[in-house]
Amino acid sequence: MQKRKLGNTGLEVSTLGLGCMGLSFGYGPATEKNEAIRLIRAAYERGVIFFDTAEAYGPFLNEELLGEAVAPFREHVVIATKFGFREGKTALGLDSRPENIRNVANAALQRLKTDVIDLFYQHRVDPEVPIEDVAGTVQDLIKEGKVKHFGLSEASVPTIRKAHAVQPVTAVQSEFSLWWREPEIELLPALEELGIGFVPFSPLGRGFLTGKIDENTSFDNNDFRNNVPRFSEENRKHNQVLVELIGKIAHERKASAAQIALAWLLAQKPWIVPIPGTTKLQRLDENIGSTEITLSDADLKEIHQAISKITIKGARYSENLGKLVGK
């Protein structure tokens, strides 16, 4: 697999990363441990060297899983993890106090079985802690050799600018896909100006863009999509028109819908590195296949013209989680 650089800081990663959250958290029962380890190692064997986790995924279980899975080849991969929730639990609210950032870093190093965190994101912006203090704390951790690069997740452009002025931000992680294109308005131009890489999570619309979900789909009781307005039965039915469009283009290109959705993202900027997650080897191979697809300018124009006529219904977060983004 080809590699890409996240911004101007020189952090080189695989063209696609692997979002590991779903192996432990968020989409129903956790994947059996040995099976999850096999999937992560299979990703590495196929050229994926960028793995994304967080203390909040579990909490803690996902970091432990990833640490064990990549231990045999740790020096050859890039691990991104995150801080910012009290006790690592999203339900308890935000906590980016400097002492908590330090505690999370030290604990994550243990769970990940490593001496250094390659990319340390603030998971969500904490309005109670000045972003300058957050950036300064991560800067200290970088000086101490515990962290290599600083990142932000779901942050607003003004916050990114303030943080970047204290400690250069290597990457910003936010949702971006064919059904959530808001980053095109302000975020992407600012990242390009500042020389910051972009890591889209949920690049397949939390599975919706694969074409495997419709209004009749039932989710596990522990699947957080049950509480996402965009995934209500009514909205899934309405939003199916986007999936049908992607499916048509995929058929013409002899590809899958997921591959077209990922290829579209990769075509936007050379410093964009999506992190699709999966629990299945077949889907992993399918996602990796997207890196071999090149969409022409004509293809991209056709897609843009078509999707500009489609209105997506439903918020991408529940009301409570929606309050945590774009700060």
Secondary structure, DSSP 8 states (H G I E B T S, - for coil): --EEEETTTTEEEESS-EE-GGGTSSBSS---HHHHHHHHHHHHHTT--EEE--TTTTTTHHHHHHHHHHGGGGGGSEEEEEE-BGGG-GGG-B---HHHHHHHHHHHHHHTT-S-EEEEEESS--TTS-HHHHHHHHHHHHHTTSEEEEEEES--HHHHHHHHHHS-EEEEEEE-BTTB-GGGTTHHHHHHHHT-EEEEESTTGGGGGGT---TT----TTBGGGG-GGGSHHHHHHHHHHHHHHHHHHHHHTS-HHHHHHHHHHHH-TTB------S-HHHHHHHHHGGG----HHHHHHHHHHHTT----S-SS-HHHHTTS--
